[in-house]
């Protein structure tokens, strides 16, 4: 099970850190990802990091502003978001890859590779 938290209302240019608590499995054994969906828009990948920490992938829209990280000891996944923009407004969720073997880089954003999707947290960025 996954539960995201940390969302809220922030002004343009501000920062937020989202947290994702994993339960029922050992987070360090799996690739994990953050995704988002805004009203009326397509589902969008945000970031993914494999279990080894060697492969990290970011969407072009967030690269350089967002950082995905893991605290394996706490079974936690994080998303640090800086320089937030109005178009970052969305519900953010975390997801667990289905297999313990890490995917190749190109498959980090493959939706059918993930089997557990957490409840999201709302991030609203105001101008």
N, C-alpha and C positions, 0 to 999 in steps of 0.2 A: 504494500500500500504506500501511496505517496501523498503528502500533504504540503502544498505550497503556502507560504505566508510572507508577509512583509510589504505587500502592496499598499498603495495609498495615493493621496493627491499631492502632487509636487509641481512646482513651477518650471517652466522651460529653463534648461541649463542646470537644473538640480540633479540630485543623486538619490538612489535608493538601492538597498541590498535585499534581494529576495532570498528566502530560504526554502529548502525542500527537505522535509523529514521523511526518511525511508523507514519502513517497518516491515517485518516479515521476510526480509532477505538481507544479505550482506552487501551493502552498496559498493564496497571496494572491488567486488568481483565483476561489476558490470559497467558498460558504457552508459552514460547518462546524458540527458539533453534537456534543454529548455525550448519551449515553443510558445507561440502567442497567437491570439486571434482577436481581431477588432471587429466590432459590429459591422456587418455588411461586407467584410473583407475575407479573403482566403486565409486559411490556416498558414502560418509562417514559421519556419524553423528560425531559432535565434542562435543557439550555440549547442555544441556537444563536446564531450570530453570522454575519451576511452578510459578503461580501468587502469591502464598503465600510466596514464597522464601524458603519453608521448604524442597522442593525436588530439588536436583540438581544432574544431571548425566553427567559424562564425559566419553568420549571414553578412552579406556586404553592407547591409543597412546599419549594422551595429558594430562592425569591426573597428577597433580603436577606441570605442566608447564603453563597451560591455566586457566583463570578464567572468568566465565560468570557473568555478573552483569546487573542490571537494574536501570535506573533512571526514576521512574514512573512519577515524576513531569514533566520531559522533554519528556516523551513518547519515551525514548531511551533505546536501548539494547547495551551492550558492550561485547567485548571479548578481554581480556588482554592476550597477548601471549608472554611468556618469553622462554628463552633458545631454540630459534627456530632452527630447523634442516632442512636440504635440503628436507627431505621427508614431510615437512609441506607445501611445495609449492603447491598451489591450488587456485582455485577461491572459495572464502568464501561467503556464503549467509546466510541470516537470514530467519526464518520461524515462522509463527504464528499458534498456535493450533486452531482447528476449534471450540471448545466449551469453554465456560467460566468455566465449571467445570474442575478442574485439573485432569489430568490422573494419574493413579497409576504409581509407579516408573518404572515398566517394560514397560510401554507404552510411556514413554517420548521419546523413539527413534522409535516410530511407524510411518512410513511415511504417511500412509493414515489418520492419526489423524490430520495432518496439512493441512490448506486450503489456506494459502497465503504464497508465496515464493518470496523473494525479488531478485532484480538484485544483482549480486555478485560483489565482489571486489577482484582483483588479489593480491595474496601474493606470492612473489618469494624470496626464501632463497638461497643465493649463498654460495658456500664453500670457 
